[in-house]
C-alpha cells in the first residue's frame, strides 16, 4: 500500500480526525446542514446559498 493510499484511507476514517482533535468533514457537513436547514428548506422558496449573516446571531 502506497503512502497516498494510506493517507486517503485515514482521511475517510472519522476516528482518525477525532483522535487529532478535529471534526471529520462528514461531521462538519452534518452540523452545517442541521444549523442551516430551517433557513433553506421551504415548500414556497427555492434553496438559497448561505451567506455570512447565516452564521451570526444578533445579540
Rosetta silent file (secondary structure, phi, psi, omega in degrees, C-alpha in Angstrom):
SEQUENCE: XXXXXXXXXXXXXXXXXXXXXXXXXXXXXXXXXXXXXXXXXXXXXXXXXXXXXXXXXXX
SCORE:     score description
SCORE:     0.000 S_00000001
   1 L     0.000  129.728 -179.364    0.000    0.000    0.000 S_00000001
   2 L   -78.281  164.164  179.677    1.451    3.361   -1.001 S_00000001
   3 H   -61.638  -38.094  179.392    1.641    6.338    1.342 S_00000001
   4 H   -62.663  -44.145  178.794   -1.000    8.141   -0.742 S_00000001
   5 H   -64.129  -40.709  179.123   -3.433    5.228   -0.396 S_00000001
   6 H   -63.132  -44.157  178.993   -2.791    5.048    3.344 S_00000001
   7 H   -64.194  -40.634  176.714   -3.456    8.776    3.782 S_00000001
   8 H   -60.803  -42.039  179.015   -6.676    8.535    1.768 S_00000001
   9 H   -63.713  -43.362  178.928   -7.818    5.657    3.952 S_00000001
  10 H   -65.538  -38.263  179.682   -7.041    7.613    7.136 S_00000001
  11 H   -65.242  -28.938 -179.890   -8.858   10.717    5.844 S_00000001
  12 L   -81.106   -9.197 -176.747  -12.030    8.680    5.289 S_00000001
  13 L   -97.618  110.525 -179.289  -11.992    7.416    8.890 S_00000001
  14 H   -57.982  -31.040 -179.858  -13.789    9.819   11.306 S_00000001
  15 H   -62.009  -37.200  179.206  -11.954    8.260   14.280 S_00000001
  16 H   -65.985  -37.369  176.498   -8.615    9.463   12.907 S_00000001
  17 H   -65.358  -47.360 -177.439   -9.924   13.046   12.700 S_00000001
  18 H   -64.464  -36.466  179.216  -11.317   12.873   16.238 S_00000001
  19 H   -59.498  -30.131 -178.678   -8.079   11.385   17.555 S_00000001
  20 L   -97.224   11.472  176.521   -6.306   14.547   16.402 S_00000001
  21 L    79.436   20.261 -179.051   -8.886   16.870   17.968 S_00000001
  22 L  -120.429  162.519  174.022  -10.679   17.736   14.731 S_00000001
  23 L   -92.632  139.155  177.818  -14.119   17.105   13.307 S_00000001
  24 L   -68.554  150.744  179.736  -14.354   14.867   10.276 S_00000001
  25 H   -53.487  -38.443  177.826  -15.605   16.520    7.062 S_00000001
  26 H   -64.517  -36.619  176.957  -18.809   14.449    7.227 S_00000001
  27 H   -64.932  -43.011  179.969  -19.441   15.677   10.783 S_00000001
  28 H   -64.401  -43.199  176.877  -18.987   19.280    9.694 S_00000001
  29 H   -58.072  -42.647  179.846  -21.368   18.804    6.766 S_00000001
  30 H   -64.609  -44.341 -179.890  -23.973   17.367    9.134 S_00000001
  31 H   -61.949  -47.043 -179.994  -23.593   20.224   11.633 S_00000001
  32 H   -62.562  -43.117  179.368  -23.892   22.896    8.944 S_00000001
  33 H   -61.683  -43.763  179.131  -26.911   21.171    7.418 S_00000001
  34 H   -62.900  -41.957 -176.312  -28.643   20.926   10.801 S_00000001
  35 H   -74.762  -30.905 -175.498  -27.985   24.572   11.632 S_00000001
  36 H  -104.432   -8.665 -174.015  -28.936   25.993    8.258 S_00000001
  37 H   -57.797  -41.404 -177.539  -31.638   23.589    7.087 S_00000001
  38 H   -66.904  -20.392  177.478  -34.508   25.615    8.539 S_00000001
  39 H   -79.310  -27.815 -169.503  -33.322   28.673    6.569 S_00000001
  40 H  -117.765   -2.728  179.818  -33.255   26.919    3.223 S_00000001
  41 L  -107.288  109.639 -179.544  -35.900   24.223    3.328 S_00000001
  42 L  -154.659  144.032  179.334  -39.298   25.566    2.426 S_00000001
  43 L   -76.945  -16.611 -177.768  -42.014   24.473    0.074 S_00000001
  44 L   -99.873  -17.358 -177.749  -42.547   28.092   -1.062 S_00000001
  45 L  -119.918  142.110  171.550  -38.910   29.135   -1.542 S_00000001
  46 L   -72.835  156.782  178.859  -36.139   27.580   -3.583 S_00000001
  47 L   -65.394  137.985  179.918  -32.976   26.714   -1.654 S_00000001
  48 L  -113.831  160.680  176.441  -30.529   29.632   -1.430 S_00000001
  49 L   -75.172  143.926  177.664  -26.801   29.730   -0.905 S_00000001
  50 L   -68.048  152.328  175.970  -25.703   30.509    2.669 S_00000001
  51 L  -121.996  171.486  178.933  -24.288   33.955    3.445 S_00000001
  52 H   -58.644  -35.203 -178.597  -22.071   35.206    6.262 S_00000001
  53 H   -61.366  -25.124 -179.826  -25.172   36.504    8.062 S_00000001
  54 H   -67.841  -19.661 -175.447  -26.422   32.921    8.434 S_00000001
  55 H   -98.608   -1.061 -177.984  -23.561   32.146   10.816 S_00000001
  56 L  -122.659  138.913  178.303  -24.104   35.087   13.181 S_00000001
  57 L  -112.057  129.313 -179.909  -26.906   35.665   15.652 S_00000001
  58 L   -66.256  135.023 -179.114  -27.711   39.225   16.714 S_00000001
  59 L   -84.628    0.000    0.000  -27.121   39.714   20.435 S_00000001
